[in-house]
Amino acid sequence: MKKSKNIIAVFFIALAFSCSKDILDKEPQSGFSAQGFYKTSSDAQAGVNGIYDAVQSTFSLNFSFWGEGRADAVNTNHSGDPLLLQQNTLNKTMNSARWNNLYETISRANYAIKYVPSVFEEDTEFGLQLVGQARALRALSYFYAVRVWGDVPLILEPYESVEQELFIAKTDKDVVLDQVIEDLIFASQNCRESFGGERDRLLITQGSAYGLLTQVYMWRGNYEAAIAAADKVLNNSLYSLVSINDWSKIFSTGFSNESVFEIGYDETQTNNLRILYAIGSDSHFFPSENFRASFEEDDLRQDLIYDVTQEEPKKIWKFFGQGFDDESADPSAQNIVMIRLADIMLLKAEAHNQLGQVAQALSLLNTIRNRAGLPELNEAEAVDMYGDLESALLHERSIELSFEGHRWFDLVRTGKAVEVMGPINGLADEANFVWPIHEDALNRNPNLEQNGFY
């Protein structure tokens, strides 16, 4: 996608939702007087674009550090955060312990949530759609904050006056998740069903709100609600599984029918996928021996995920295409797929299994296995191979969703983190599941307390 160099001009002369590249424009929106800025629908759109911009920065690297770095599918030869995460020696000065970008996203969302309605007549559809997107992106940010740090400050108003409380203490994580769900329900009711074309993958739609709700409900163990939200995604005509021949294109090309929500990047607004995974011995992470040994025979995904020709494979080429061999450390232009249909299907399968609905769980599991060229499993075979059906589902997620930022959260969510990671790095205490709060946040806010383990 080509971009205009005059970002301000693009924001203010483009028609609302004129093209998907709008959300890639990177002009901060949180440093202005909101009262004076939000005057027209174009201003409102620009404010929401600024939230997507902050999301780009937040997840460029951290989607992997937070979701993969502490889990068992990766290994590293690097110092710094990759090594600290792998060894489980987290500390308050590591970069991934910073929540600055998340709270920048939240700040921009709070401005939009407050001031976008002032631009429109009450209950105007376009205004509600914009607020829905802002609330969903705020929810996404708080969902990550809770999973990474546990209790975190809950801020729902923009900071506009010295009379406001600046030093916000932590809020119980369950209260934060209640707000996450409230925001996502609003988004699911007020966002558009479809924008058409690439925008259906880049912008928050009703489907992506329901997809995120599925993830949140599963994190909380609310299986009935997770199934109901997942059904809204599975029954949405926007989404369908791609064939195995097109599986790599989900990531290397983007905008596939399987994608529910992805963060958009291009040659100008880039991310760290190559640095994370693709540049051989210099990349942050490479496939662990445990991960490579976990594939079933004849799984068609294996040589689409990493370089199987090497005795000690270093390249993860899932995001760039089979045979990708460019070891340049240049930033990447590929989108980061945050939610896709296979993820939601496997979460729904887990929920059914937790409710004793084995047939429904197996049907969803076998749909994903069939695409990968693997035989269907019945319950007895799943138990024989993996110990129980829950473990079979978790294993399937570890392969299908490998390196996409789910594995660590899956281990914590299912209570498997100590069992899996303890023999690898000594993880033994549930209080250690969260990250330390970065020392900069503690120094700036006297009302913050460090997480107990640290």
N, C-alpha and C positions, 0 to 999 in steps of 0.2 A: 504494500500500500504506500502510495506516495503521500507526502505531507507538505502542507504549506509552511513556509518558514515564519510567516507572520501569524503566530498562534492567537494573539489577541484578536486579530481581524477575523480569523476563522470562527472564534467563539461568538462574536457579536454580529456577523453578517450571515452566518449559515442558518438555514431554516432548521427548526427543531427536528432532531433525528434525521438530518439530511443524508448522513452516511455513517458507516460504522467507525471510520477513522476519527470522528469527533472525540470519542472517549480516550483516544491516545494522546490528545494534546495535553502538554504538561505545563500548565500555568497555575501556580498555587492560588487557591481561592480562600485561604483562611486568614490572610493578613489584611483584609479590607474592612471597612465599616459596612456591615451587612445591611443596615437600615438604608444606606444610600445606594447600595449596589443592586438589590433586587427590585427592579422596576418593571421589567418586561418579561415575557415568556422566554425570550432568548437569554436574558440574564439568569432566569431560573434554570434553564438547560445548562448554561455554562457552570453554574454552581454545582450541579450534579455531576457534570463532566469532571470537575475538580476532585470529586470523591473517587471516581474511577482512577484518576491519575494517582492519587495517594495509594490506592490498592495495588497499582502496578509496582510502586516502590516497595511497599510492605512485603510482598510475596515473591519478589524477584529471586531472592536467595533463601529467605526464611521458610518458604513452603517446604523445602527439603531439610533444612536444619531442624525445624520443629517437628516435621512429620516422619523423617527417615533417619536422621543423624544418630539417634539413640537406639535404633532398632537393629535387627539381626541380618538384614539383607545387604548391608553395606559394610565396607571396610575402608580404611584410609591410610595413606602414607604421609598425610599432611599434619603439620602442627596447627596450633590455634584451635578454633571452634571444632573442626572436624575430629581432631584427636580427643579433645576434651569431652565431646559428646560420646564418642565411641568408648572411651575409657570410663565414662560416668564420673568424671572429675570436674563437674560444672562449678563455676565460680562467678562472683558478682561483677567481674570486669569483662567477661566474654561478650562478644558482639551480639550473639543470639539471645542474651538476657535483656537486651534493650527492647522496650515496648514503645519507643518514640513514634515509629511509623504507624503503628496501630492506633495510637491516640491522635495522631494527625488526621488519619482517616475518620475517626470518630468525631473530631472537632469539625471537620468539613461537613460531615453528615448532620451534625447538630445545627449548624447554621442553615443548611438547606431545609431541614425539617421545620425549623422555626419560621423561616422567612419566605419559602416558596409559596405557602398558602396566601400570603399577603398580595401576591401578584395576580391571583385569579379570583373570580367569583367563587363563592362557597360551593364546595363539592364539584368543582370543574374537573372533568375527567383527566385532562392533561396534567393539571396540578397534582391530583391524587396519584397519578402514575409516577411523577417525579418524586413525590414524598415516599411512595412505596419503594422505589429504588434506593433512596437515601437510607430508609429504615432497614432495608435488607443488607446493605453494605455495612451499616453500623452493627447489625446483628452478626454478620460474618466476622467482623473485627472482634467483638466481644466473645464470640464462640471460641476463637483462637486464644484470646487472652485468658479465658477460664481454663482451657485445656493445657495451656503452657504454664501459667502462674497460679491457678487456683483462684482464691479470693483476689479481686482487683478493684480499683476505684471505679464506681459506676457514675459516669458523667453524662447527663442527658440534656444539658443546656449549653449553648455557646458561652464562652467567657467574654463578656463585653463591658464589665465595670469593675473598678477596684473595690466596690462594695461586695462583690461576690466572694464566696469562700474559694481561695486559691488552692489550699492544701487539703485535698480530699483523701480521707482514709479509705482503706479497703472495705469493700462490700462483700458479704457472703456470696460465694459462687452460685448458690442456688437462686438467690435473688437476681443475680445478673442473668442467669439462664432463663428465668421467668421473663425478663425484659426481652431477651433474644427471641423467645417464642412469640411474645406479643408483637414485636416488630415484624417477624416473618409472617405471622397470620395476617397482619395488615397488608404486607406486600403481596401475599397470595390472593388477597381479595381485590387489590387496587392496581397492581401492575398489569401491563398489557399481556394478553395471551400470546401475541406474536407481533414482531416488528417487520418480519420478512428478511430473508437472506442471512448474511453474516451477523446481523444485529441480534438475531435470536440466540446466538451463542455468546455474544459479548456484553449484552445488556441484561439486567435482571428482568425476567419474565415471571408470570405466575408459575410456570414449570420449574424454574430455577429456585424460586422461593420454596416450593414444595420439596425439591430435592434437598435443600439445606435443612428444612424442617425434619426430613427423614433422618439426616445425620444427627441433628440435635436430639430428637426423640430417642434414637438408639443410644446415644451417649448417656441419657438419663434412664435408660431401661424401660421406657414407656412403649412397649412393643405394639399394643393395639393402635396407638396414635401413629407410630412409625409405619405400620402397614397401610393405614388410611392415607398418609401423606405420600408414601411410595406409589400407591395405586394412582394417585393424581398424575404422577410422572409417567408410569407405565402405560396409562390409558391416553396419554397425550400424543397426538399424531405427529408432533414435531420430532419425536425421538424414536429411534429404532437401532438395533444392533447392526453394525456394519459386518461385512464378511471378513473372514480371516485375511483375505487378500488385501483388504483395505485397512486392516487393523493399525498398521504403522502410521497411516495417514491421519488417524485421529490426532496424533501428536506432531508429526513432521509438517503437515499441511494445515491442520486445524479446520474448524467449522464443519465437522462431520455431523451426520444425523445422530450419532451416539452422544455427542456433546450436549450437556445441559447448561453448563456455564464455564467459560474460560476467560482468563485475563488476557487481553489483547496486547501484543507487542508488534513492533516492526523494525525496520533497519535504523530508525531514529530512536525510538523508545524501546530499549533492549532489556534483556534479563541475563541471568547468570547460568542458564542451563548448560552451556558448553563447559564453563568452569566447573560446575558441579559434577558433570558426568562424562564429558565427551573427549577430553584431551589426554587420554591415556594415563601415564604415570603421574602427570601433573594435575589431574582432576582431583576435586575434593574427595570423591567417593568412587569405589569400584565394587563389582559384585562380590559378596563374601563367599567363602567356600561353602558355608551352610546353605546359602541361597541357591548356589549352582547345583548342589547335591539334592535339592528338594524337588526338582522337576520329575514328573512321571515320564516314562519312556514315550517317545513319539509326540510330545507336546509341541504343537506347531508354533507356539509363541517363543520358545527358548531362543532360537537363533534370530528372532526379531528384536529381542531385548538386549542381548549383549554379544560380544564377539566370541563365539564358541570355538573359533579356530585356534585360539591361543590357550596354551596350557595354564597360564595364569592370566586370565582375561582382565584387562583394565578398562576397556571401553564399554560404556553403556550407550548403545546407539538407538535405544527405543524412541527417543525424541527426535532423531535426525534421519532415520531410515537405515535399513540393513546395509552393512558395508561402509557406513560413514567413516571416513578416514582422514578428516581434516583436523589436525591437532593444533590449529591456531587457537589462541586464548581470546580471540575477539568475542565480544558479547553476542548473544543469540537473539534472533528475531522470532523464534517460534512462540506461539501462545502457550500458556500454562493452563492445562485443563484441570479445573478445580472440582467439577461434578460431572460425572457421565453415567449413562444408563446402566452399564455393568455394575458400577458401584452401588446404585440404588437397588438393583435386582438382588445383589448378594446381601445387602443389608436387610431387605425384605425377607429373604430366605432365612437369615439369622433370626429375625423376629418371629417368623412362623415356627421355627424350631424351638425357640424359647417357650412358645405357647403350646407345644406338643403337636403341632400341625406338620407332621413329618412329610407327608406327600407333597404339600405345597412347597416346602423347603427344598426337597429333592428335585422337583420340577424346575425350579429356578436355577439351582446349582447345575443341573445337567444341561440346561440351555447354554450356559457359559462353557461348560466342558465340551459340549458337542462342537461349538465353534472352534475350539482349540484342537480338535481332532482326537479328543479323548473319549473313551467309552463311558456310557452312563453308569452311575452307581446306584445300587439300592442301599437301604439302611445297613444291612449286614456287611456289605462290602465297604461302606464308608467307615464303619466301626472297625473292621479288620485292618484297613489301611491306615486310619488316622486316630483310632481310639474311640471316637464318638463323632456324631454328625457336626457338632459345633466346631470341632477341630478341623474337620474336612472343609467346612465353609471358610474358616479362618485361613487355612492353607490356600484355598482357591483365591481368596482376596490377596494373599501375599504374592501370588504369581500374576494374576490378572492386573492388579493395581500397583505392581512393583514400581518403586521409585517415584510414585506420583504424590507422595506426601501423606499416606494413610497408615503405614505399618506401625509406627510408634503408638499412634492414637488407638489403633485396633488392639494392640497388646494391653494397653492400659484399660480400655473400655471393657474388654472381655476378661480381665483379671489374670492375664497370662504374662504380664511384664516381668515379674520376678522369676517365674518358672523358665521363661525363655532367655532373659538377659542375665540372670544371676550367674549361671556358669560361664558366661562370656566376660562380664565386667564387674561382677560382684553386687549387682543391684539386689537389695534385700529389704528395703524400707519403703513403704508406700508414701511416706512423707518426702521421699526423694524423687517421686514421679514428676513433681513440678520443678520449674527452673527457679534459680535465685532471682530476686529483683536486682536490677543493675544498680551499682553504687551511685551513678549519677542521679537516678530517680530518688534514691534514699537521701542523698545530699540536698536535693532541691525541695523535698517534701518532708518536713519533720513529723507529719502524721502517718507516714508509712512505716510499717514494721517489716523487717526481712522475713521471708518464709522460714518456718521453724527449723527445717533440716539444715539450713545454711547459717 
